[in-house]
Structures are given as C-alpha cells and as structure tokens.
Amino acid sequence: MEHVVITDGDAGTAAIAAFERDRRALLRRGFTLGGAAIAASSIPLLWSIRNAFAGAGSDDPILASAINLERVAVIAYGVVIDSGLLSPALLRLARRLRAHEQAHADALTTALTDLGGSPPQAPKGVAAVDKVVKGLGDVRSQADVVNFAIELETAAVAAYYDAHAKLVEARLLQIGASIMASEGQHLVVLRKAARKDPVPNAFETGAS
C-alpha cells in the first residue's frame, strides 16, 4: 500500500462496467460486511441515494444530493480513522481517501453556489452514514473497515453513474465524471487491500 497513488481523472471503460456490475450484484444479494449479511433494509437505502439523483428534475438537487453523499463519506472515513483498527499503511490510505471526498464536496459546493443554489445542511454522525450504507457502527476489525468502505464506494459509484444521465450542464457532467472516476479508483485500491480482484468483470452485458 505504500506506493498507491489515487488521483481524480478518467477511468477505463472496463472499470466503469465493473462498477455497474457491482451495483447490480449488490441489489441482488444485499450488502455484506466482513462476510456477514447486513439487514436487507440497506438495499432500499442504496435505492434512495440513487433515486435522489435519478429523480431530480434539474442540476441543483442533483448537486445537493452529491454534496451530502460526499460529506457522508468524509464522516465515514473519519470514524474509521479514529477507530484504532487500521494498520499504519491503511490509516494513511483512509486519510487520503477522506481528503479526496472532502475535495469532491468542496468542488460540488462551489458548483452549486455558482448556480445560485444553497448547500444542504451538513450531515452528522454515524446515523447520517447509515442512511446511505448501514454497518459502520458494526466494524470490529480492519477487514470489516475495508469491506465497509468497499460497500460505501460502490454505492457512490452507482449514484454518480445514474446522476450522469440527468445532469444538463457540460461543466457539471465533467465534474461528475471526474468524481465517479476517483471513487472508482478508491474502489479498486480498497479491493486490493481486501485481497480481492480489483476489476472482477471486464464487460457488462446489461443483463440483470
């Protein structure tokens, strides 16, 4: 983990296809944490964050939902950073990922205010994270932390994937694509940390 570099930028078609496959797989099997099933109520939570994007009629509510999602990720990484469960290498990685999520939230906030909108109220605590992906309060080991982070990043990629079909302004499409690529890079690195295949499928057929 010492030489991992993650930057915002383009993601390969194969990687994006794999992220969409993960979204479909999560909806079919429900979320897992460290190999143990989390309550099936997590599935509607993923739908709710996706529908907050997909159901929006303009760019402003999409940006507000994205800001909330990024702020939730900042909270989640902050909790695991303070948990004392991580090795030094994974602690550095978690701090780097949190910094990226904060940068994403800042960029989206600037974009929203440039449109004349107001940022949403800041989420607080583990309860806010539970509204996106449950299980943060149940982590008991480094493996649990990494698996939870994989679930969170997968939910983020799924949300941006759907949001991209609704955004109107070209600049916002670019911002959204860049952030989705960054979240995808996070997902690949986290999979490696969990000793999983970083890109399980190279091609998405569209079959459910």
N, C-alpha and C positions, 0 to 999 in steps of 0.2 A: 504493500500500500504506500510505500514511501515515495514512489515516483509517479503517482497518479496525477494527471493534470485534467481538470474539467473546465471548459470554457463555454460560454454561450456561443451558439453558431449552428451551422447546418447539420442535419442528421441524415444518414443514408436512408434510402427507400426501404431497404430490408429491415433496418432497425425500427422505423416507424410502423411497418407492417407487423413486426413482432409485438410492439406496444399495443396495437389494436387487438391482436390475438390474445394478449394478456387480459385486456378488458373483457372480451367475450368469455374467456375462461373463468374470470372472477365471478361474472354474473351467473355462470352455470354451476359453479361449485361452492360459492360463498367465499368469504375471506378466511384466511388461516393465519395463525400467529405461532411461530415456532413449532409448527406441525400440529397444533391443536386448533380445532374449529372455533371460530368466534361466532357469536349469535347471528342467526340469519338476518336479524334486523340491520346488519351492516350493508346488505345488498340495497335496500331502499335508500340508505344514506348515499351510496355511490350514485344512484339514480337521481337523488335530489341535487347533488352538486353538478351533475351533468345537465339536468333539466334547467337549472338556474342559468346555464349558458344557452342551451339549445332553445329554450322557450322565450328568450329575450327578443324584443322587437326592435331594439336599437343598440348602438355600441355602448352607451352609458351603463346600462345594467349589467352587460357582459363584463365590462371593466371592473365594476364594483364587485361582482362575484369573484373575478380573478384575484383582485386585491385581497379579499377575505381568504381565499384559498392559500395564497402565498403567506399571509400573516399567520394562518393556522400552521403552515409548515414551519415557520420560524419558531412558533411556540413549541411544536413537537420536537424539533431538533434541540431547542433549549432545554427541554425536560430530559432528553437522553444524555445531553452533555453533562448535566448536573447529577445524573443518576449514579455515577461511580461504577458503572458496569462495563465501560469501554476500555480497551487497551489504548496505549498512547497513540498508535497509528490510526485506529478508528476514531479516537477522540479528535485528532486533527482533521480527519475526513468529515466528521459531523460538523465541526466548526466551519469548515469550508463550504459545506452544503448549506448551512444556516446563512452564511454570508451571501451566497447566491440567491437564496429565497428572499432575503431582505432586499437585495438589489432589484430583484424582479418586482417586489411590492412597491419599491420606490419608483421604478420606471412606469409601472402601471398607474400609480397615483398621479404622477406628472402628466401622463397621457389623459387621464380623466379630468384633471383640473384644467388642462388646456382646452378641453371640450366644454368647459363651463360647469362641469359636474362637481359634486362633493364626495369625498371618500366615505365609505361606510364606517360605522362605529367599529372601533378596534375589538376583535375577539379577545377573550381572556380565558386562560387556563385549559386544563385537560378537557373540560366539558365542551369547549369550542372545537377541539380536535375530534372528539367523539362524534360530532355532527357530520364529519367528513368520513373518518375511518375510526371505528372503535378498537380498543385494545391497548392504548398507550399506558393506561394505568395498570395493566396486567404484565408488563415486561418484567422479567426476573433475571435475565441473563443477556450477555452480548448477542447471542444468537437470536433471542427474542427481539432485541432492538433492531438488528439488521433486517429481520423478516418484517417487522412492523414498518420500517422505513421503505421497504420494497412495496408493501401494500399502499402506503401513502403516495409514493411517487407514481405508481401505476394508476391510482385514482386521478392524480394531477394530469398525467398524460392523456387519459381518457377524456377528462373535462376539456382540455385545450383542443384535443382532436375534434370534438363536437363543436366547440366555440368557433373554430376556424371557419366553419360553414356559415356562420351567422355574422361575423364581423364585416363591416362595409368599407371603412376607410383603409386604403392601401398601407398607410403607415402602421395602423393597428394590426393588420394582417402580418406585417413584417415582425412587429414586436411579439405577437402571439406565437409565430412560427419559431422565433429565436428562443423564446422561453420554453416552448414544448421540446425543442431540441436539447436544451440544457437539462430539463427534467429527465429526458431520455438518457442523457449521459449519466446522470445521477443513478438511474435505474440499472444501467449496465455495470457501473462500478460497484453498486451495492450487491448485485447478483454475484459478481466476482468475489466479494468479501464473504458471501454466504456459500461459496464454492458451488455455485450453480452456473448453468450455461448462460452466458451474458446475453445471447440473442437466440432463444430457443427455436424459433421458426424464421426462416428467411423469406417466406412468401405467405401472404394472407389471401385465401381463396374467396373470402366473403361469406362462406357458409357458417351458419350459426351452430 
